[in-house]
Amino acid sequence: MKYENVDFNTYFKTYPDKNGYFGKYGGSFIQPELQAAMDEITEAYMTIAQSRRFIAELRRIRREFQGRPTPVSHLERLSGKLGNVQLYVKREDLNHTGAHKLNHCMGEVLLAKYMGKKKVIAETGAGQHGVALATAAAYFGLECDIYMGSVDIKKQAPNVARMKILGANVVEVTHGLQTLKEAVDAAFAAYSKEYKDAIYCIGSVVGPHPFPMMVRDFQSVVGEEAREQFVEMTGHLPDAIVACVGGGSNAAGFFSGFLNDPVDIYGIEPLGRGEELGEHAASLKYGTEGVMHGFNSIMLKDENGDPAPVYSVASGLDYPSSGPEHAFLRDIGRVKYDVINDEETIDAFFELSRMEGIIPAIESAHAVAYGMKLAKQMKRGSVLINLSGRGDKDMDYIIENYGIR
């Protein structure tokens, strides 16, 4: 399959290139001493991750500790309510810790251990990356510092408690909007002082090279499993696949299994409260090219060209940019990026809970809402949705702000 001279038969050998670019997006825009640290990580990953021992250990961990493979479930009752299109979900909510994040965290911390590092540092928004990294750090016996904005700490109290129980040091970030962007800023600042003994475990397919590539590779297990499971279950490929996109780690891993197939692919961003700047976090739909947090991609900017304030009901999606690979896939037309607002998301949250007995993360509910919308538009066929996480972390926030519908 080809899109604008991109051959998906050789895609993963070609993108990113040796400098970390997906077309014009990606790269590494950081200070020289941190670049040396990134080069060390790149060299370690490109060497260690190809070794039989590393691969075997990661596979064992996924099987014996994470509980992989996670299943694909048919949403039979919800499908029947919406029409003739059959909806399915890839159950990353059943991955240990309750979301897809552990897929790359176990890989990153295993890499850190091979490199002889003593500490892992990260940011988190919804808290799932923080919980996953704290889990991986506990598993391997490394120290763990998690930076989290004050707003998100209040919204995601259950995950904050989990991180602390797992032994992580949760560092509250109180400047700016006190959400995900500020947490990333603070984590980078801390890493710049500790990079000799620590590794920064970025929580999505963002940041300087090699992280967009490395996180995608670790998350590709989701797409590989989903494709094989869906074909075994139904005898054919889905007509469309859907995943939510903030930074875009769950989507990048999920999409990777289907890029070379005749399948429509949809990445769903948060429209939040509306199209006005500051009321959403839909960077791929409304943003322009720019550099932040060490990489070039599409970002939302204020009047000065700086990262704009963003909002989403989902803490894991309120980021003013998106992974460089997503920007590239958008530009070449392989993936369609669209939006879902808060109300549609909350409706889908309750609909999936009531119709199927699955309480999704608010982030994942964006993808569920779009899958439901597709099901109403299509006359027949199937849609596979990546259910990237479970909604335990969101219960208090949902009840306080939306009640029980």
Buried (B, 14 or more C-beta within 10 A) or exposed (E): EEBEEBEBEEBBEEBBEEEBBBBEBBBBBBEEEBBEBBEBBBEBBEEBBEEEEBEEBBEEBBEEBBEBBBEBBBBEEBBEEBBEBBBBBBBBBBBBBBBBBBBBBBBBBBBBBBBEBBBBBBBBBBBBBBBBBBBBBBBBEBBBBBBBBBBBBEBBBBBBEBBEEBBBBBBBBEEBBBBBBBBBBBBBEBBBEBBEEBBBBBBBBBBBBBBBBBBBBBBBBBBBBBBEBBEEEBEEBBBBBBBBBBBBBBBBBBBBBBBBBEBBBBBBBBBBBEEEBBBBBBBBBBBEEBEBBBBBBBBBBEEEEEBBBBBBBBBBBBBBBBBBBBBBBBBBEBBBBBBBBBEBBBBBBBBBBEBBEBBBBBBBBBBBBBBBBBBEEBEEBBBBBBBBBBBBBBEBBBEEEBEEE
